Each structure stands twice: as structure tokens, then as C-alpha cells.
């Protein structure tokens, strides 16, 4: 991702077992930091995994 020039500060990638319920409307808490699901690279094969990109969540307003 760094090679594409994307600015990935405050971004994490995690891998989870495939779950169709994971979507971009969800928030994830890691430690004391809240992240919003930015992208789900899913694989719907049996016993597969999804790569989820998280971006640090900042409340607006």
C-alpha cells in the first residue's frame, strides 16, 4: 500500500475469519483507540479469511 502512495497514518490492517456481517458501518476498538472499518477484502471460500483495513475514528461535531 505504501508503494501506491496511499497515506496510511492511523491505519491498521487485521485478518479475521470470513464473516459477511463485517461492513464499513462498524467501529472496532483496539486498546483505547477506536477505528472505523474502511475496507473489507473478503474471500467467501470455506475456511477463508478477510483482510480488514481500519482507520482511526474521529468524531465530527
Secondary structure as GFF3:
##gff-version 3
##sequence-region A 1 61
A	DSSP	three_ten_helix	2	4	.	.	.	ID=ss1
A	DSSP	beta_strand	11	17	.	.	.	ID=ss2
A	DSSP	beta_strand	27	30	.	.	.	ID=ss3
A	DSSP	beta_strand	33	41	.	.	.	ID=ss4
A	DSSP	beta_strand	49	56	.	.	.	ID=ss5
###
